[in-house]
Amino acid sequence: MNVKLRGIWPNTAILILLAALLAFSTMGSSCGGDDDDDDTSDDDTVDDDDTTDDDTGDDDTSDDDTTDDDTGDDDTGDDDVVVEPADLEAPPFPEWVYRHWIWEDESTATSVNALIDGYKNRDIPVGAVIIDSPWATGYSTFEFDPARFPDAAQTIAGIRDQGVRVFLWSVSNVNTDSPNWQYGLDNGYYVEDGKTYEWWKGDGAFIDYWNADAMDWWHGMMDNVLEMGVDGWKTDGSEPSMLLGSPGGVETADGKKSFKEYQEAYYRDFFEYSRENYGEDRVISSRPVDSYGIPVTVTFSPRDVCFAGWVGDQDGTFAGLRAALNNLMRSGEENYVNFGSDVGGYRKGDERTDELMIRWTQLGAFSPIMEQGNPEDIYIWDFEDDTVDIYRDFVKIHHSLIPYLYSQGATAWYDGGSLWKPIDRKGGFYNLGDALFVAAMMEEGTKRTVNFPEGASYIGLFDGQDYAGGTAPEIDVPYTEYPVFLKVGEILVRDLAEEYTFGLGPTTPHLTVTFAPDGSDSFELYEEGGSGAVIAYEQTGSGLDVTITGTERTFDFHVLKAAQPASIASEGVGDLTSHDTKGAYDAADAGYYYDAEAQELLIKPGSASKGVRLTITDAS
């Protein structure tokens, strides 16, 4: 495919197992009518009223006391607080999970390092790497195979020194051909007295999470690699293989346990043991929801340990993309917070087209988690150069959204919701947080009919066009763009420090706060190791008031649909300087610039260490 560039903003056995799952109804799943071949034609879409509450998080994020005038007066000196600091408790997941993940199936020290280099040498950021299943001496020994990793500790240290986090693939069963199998059997460490179950990588027995001695053994083996600095586990789904052999549950040291109880214990143990002993920035990557190509939704990991989910394995085709999108939508309906899909799919890699890779890349960028794997030795750089350029840009666009994703993810966690908010599963429409509305590209071509929700208006994040709620225009979506729209009135916070292939610009070392005013709004900006900040605006009769609680971060404001300002006063500083040109504004430490043609107002208020209170007076 020859991509035309335009300006950019930025297995059968398993089927049987899952059928058994449905028959025994031990999963507690929500059922639907989809299958992976045509997931987008499902009629049981979610009720819009239940999933698109446009005020989600708004009412409790605009606490009046963050903008109360008694937090500072007009005669304050430099030592006085203008707006008191916020006190936002960081969520129970680390910010790094939102960075770009990569993985491949060879799993040797050489292949892992070459994979990382392959991305970085093309200026594609890497935040984490998954070392997949062949890494150990057996399933599950928790010992690196020395033929694959001659010095595993050094390999992991070298990866982490590059700022890249490390996941290890894992399951909860020990295979009969693993060197530690007999020891576990002799000591009674497995459920069902060591009964074995067939799964896709052999025969094995499952560890007994209710046997304290078994857990001491299991955790001791886990320590072998956790002590090397491993950041997380990719906890794969071998446990459904129990369903055929033990449909009524399994015997444990604590009596009979249902499949669902076992499943929860599995994911929770990997998560909690790692965090309690090696740091709260450890996570697991686990399935929130998967369908396995049958008309049933299967929930896997508990919500409160699934902060870096992926929605299972799909084909590298547009049908596979739609299957992934269906699982993403259902994960949102189940109120999981953070999840994504394998960009480009897992199976049938030889069927991937450039167009498929581009559209899945863009879907990944506008998902909470963006991760891309390389099964069958097919890498992003095996595609056309234009495709690589688009991939690079959308990874950087995803990274620019991390302040927004982390903050909205925190709000979703505390509110019991999801960062991914389904609107119409059949149509492929969803909100990513409160501010962004997305229309997924689900098939070939550059035309997309977009059904905008009622009750709001929108601005194209890539094309800059205005769109009215309740309309359904057909729009053109070049391969360098994606149908993502900013909801008028909502606040979007981004980090625009990266350079983009197609010139997103302008880059800035500050966080950029973008909004088109509509009444009032506030945004809770969460941060690790800090108190966070509350950003708020309110339209007044004469203009606009903007506040930021005290924070060490520095901000730029990008106000869309703005009127010409007569003046901008910053409490504690005075009037900000108006710059006549964009160049002068860019060179200055503080001030503002108004683009009359675009009706956009750019503001640099300076340091926010004591808080910011801006009074923007319209020229009219």
Salt bridges, closest charged atoms under 4 A:
ASP34 OD2 - ARG330 NH2 2.77
ASP34 OD2 - ARG425 NH1 2.51
ASP42 OD2 - ARG330 NH2 3.41
ASP42 OD2 - ARG425 NH1 2.36
ASP43 OD1 - LYS426 NZ 3.57
ASP44 OD1 - ARG330 NH2 3.73
ASP44 OD1 - ARG425 NH2 3.03
ASP54 OD2 - LYS487 NZ 3.05
ASP69 OD1 - ARG613 NH1 3.49
ASP123 OD2 - LYS396 NZ 2.59
ASP132 OD2 - LYS234 NZ 3.60
ASP145 OD2 - ARG148 NE 3.97
ASP231 OD1 - ARG160 NH2 2.84
ASP231 OD1 - ARG165 NH1 2.85
ASP236 OD1 - ARG287 NH1 2.81
ASP254 OD2 - LYS257 NZ 2.93
GLU264 OE2 - ARG268 NH2 3.06
ASP269 OD1 - HIS219 NE2 2.83
GLU272 OE2 - ARG268 NH1 3.40
ASP281 OD2 - ARG165 NH1 2.95
ASP281 OD1 - ARG282 NH1 2.89
ASP290 OD2 - ARG287 NE 2.89
ASP304 OD1 - ARG268 NH2 3.04
ASP313 OD2 - ARG287 NH2 3.99
ASP315 OD1 - ARG347 NE 2.84
ASP315 OD2 - LYS348 NZ 3.51
GLU333 OE2 - ARG425 NE 2.91
ASP389 OD1 - ARG392 NH1 2.83
ASP434 OD1 - LYS421 NZ 3.98
ASP466 OD1 - LYS561 NZ 2.73
ASP476 OD1 - LYS447 NZ 3.72
GLU481 OE2 - ARG6 NE 2.87
GLU527 OE1 - ARG553 NE 3.05
ASP556 OD1 - HIS510 ND1 2.80
GLU571 OE1 - ARG613 NE 2.78
ASP586 OD1 - LYS582 NZ 2.75
GLU600 OE1 - HIS558 NE2 2.95
